[in-house]
């Protein structure tokens, strides 16, 4: 039972970080799209989402180690 609970916590933690990453990346992306800096699907959008993903992964790992799920 404890192992199942641990897996659930880890999956929930990862899911939360995916939501956080997507939300922050979209908020950063919106002004670039609205101001015509790049269009949907351009390299700039890919870079924006990739860069925020790298930051989210680093933060998620650091926080994961501290909260000890």
C-alpha positions in Angstrom: 0.0 0.0 0.0 2.8 2.4 0.9 4.5 1.8 -2.5 1.3 2.6 -4.3 0.9 5.8 -2.3 4.5 6.8 -3.2 3.9 6.2 -6.9 0.7 8.3 -6.7 2.6 11.2 -5.1 5.3 11.1 -7.6 2.9 11.0 -10.6 0.9 13.8 -9.1 4.1 15.8 -8.5 5.2 15.4 -12.1 1.7 16.2 -13.4 1.7 19.4 -11.3 5.0 20.5 -12.8 3.8 19.8 -16.3 0.8 22.1 -15.7 3.1 24.8 -14.1 5.5 24.6 -17.0 2.8 24.8 -19.7 1.1 27.7 -17.9 4.3 29.8 -17.5 5.5 29.0 -21.0 2.1 30.1 -22.4 2.2 33.3 -20.4 5.7 34.1 -21.7 4.7 33.1 -25.2 1.5 35.2 -25.4 3.2 38.7 -25.7 5.6 37.4 -28.3 2.7 36.1 -30.4 0.5 39.2 -29.9 3.4 41.6 -30.9 4.3 39.6 -34.0 7.8 38.7 -32.7 7.1 35.2 -34.0 4.1 33.2 -35.2 2.7 29.9 -33.9 4.9 27.0 -34.7 8.0 29.1 -35.4 11.4 28.4 -34.0 11.0 31.2 -31.4 8.0 29.4 -29.9 9.9 26.2 -29.7 12.8 27.9 -28.0 10.4 29.6 -25.5 8.8 26.3 -24.5 12.1 24.4 -24.5 13.8 27.0 -22.3 11.0 27.1 -19.8 10.9 23.3 -19.8 14.6 23.2 -18.9 14.0 25.6 -16.0 11.0 23.7 -14.8 12.9 20.4 -14.8 15.8 21.9 -12.8 13.4 23.5 -10.3 11.3 20.3 -10.0 14.3 18.2 -9.3 15.7 20.6 -6.7 12.3 20.8 -4.9 11.7 17.1 -5.2 15.0 16.4 -3.3 14.0 18.8 -0.6 10.4 17.6 0.0 11.5 13.9 0.0 8.4 12.3 -1.5 
